[in-house]
Amino acid sequence: MGSQGSTRVGRHAAAFLGVVVVLVAAAALVAGGGAAGTRNVTIYSVATGVQYINTADDRARGHVNNPLDPETAKLAPKNTDKGKGPFAGDVAIYALNLYSTVGLKKRTGSAVYTCYFNYDQHALCKAYFKLGGGNTLVASGPVDFKNSTFTIVVTGGTNDYLGVRGELKAVAGQKSSKVGFRLLG
């Protein structure tokens, strides 16, 4: 029984080692698959128009006529609307042309950013990119308009970008903004 017991232990150890090797290999494939599933797309955008919705009249009306009781209304943030806007509640819609190179020679699509401002020139923006071949990408997230760089989350797309997730990083330049997408899926 002594040699049978050691043979049985040896078989269990070999089986265990085999399972570990398979798990390590599977983890390497998954990790490698994630890296292989990453796509980087870079485009350049040029603003072509902006529609700005100033809601100062709504803010003033809200201080007088609102559904909150006087005690709750006291909790409203103090905002003087002095200085440089946009202010809380304002909305800006930016239209952009998209290009495949920094030279801005070949137009590859268009984009629209809709930004809902809160305080201190911060906004929640939704971006829709219409690219060639009927492809679209959608992204959203917070943007600080006092900075020339922002990163927001890619939440989906269509056609070649169906089911993608990732991030969009925009960096303002002299003539255009560089928009880099890091896409997963």
Residue, then its C-alpha position, 0 to 999 in steps of 0.5 A: m500500500g505504501s507504493q500505491g499511496s505514493t503513486r496515487v499522490g503523484r497522480h493527484a499532484a500531476a493532475f493538479l499541476g495540469v489544471v494549474v497549467v490550463l488555468v494559467a494558459a487560459a488566463a494568458l489567452v484572456a489577457g492577450g485577447g483583451a489586448a488584441g481586442t483594443r482598437n485605437v482610433t485618432i481623428y481631428s475635429v474642427a468646430t463649425g458652430v455652436q448654439y448656446i442656450n442661456t437660462a438666466d431668465d429661468r434661474a431668476r424665475g426659479h428663485v421666486n416661483n419654485p415647488l420647494d417650501p421656504e425651508t428647503a429653498k434655503l438649501a439652494p446654492k448661492n449663485t450670483d451669475k457674475g463673472k464669466g459664464p456659462f452658468a448652471g443650467d446653461v446648455a451648449i451644442y457644438a457642431l464639428n467636422l471630423y478629419s482623418t489627418v492633422g492636415l485637415k485635408k480629408r473630411t471623415g465625418s461630423a460630431v455633435y457635443t451637447c453640454y449641460f453646465n453646472y457650476d464653475q464651468h463644468a458640464l456633463c457632455k454627450a458626444y455623437f460621432k458620425l463616421g464614414g460607412g454609417n459608423t457612429l460612436v457615442a461618448s459621455g462624461p464630465v468636462d471642465f471647460k477651464n482645461s484644454t484636455f478632457t477624457i470621457v467614456v465611450t458608451g457604444g456605437t453602431n456597425d463596426y463599433l457595435g458593442v464597443r466600450g472605452e474612452l475618448k481623450a480630446v486635446a485642443g490644438q491651434k487649428s483642431s482638436k486631436v480626438g483619440f479613442r481607445l476602444l475595447g470590444 
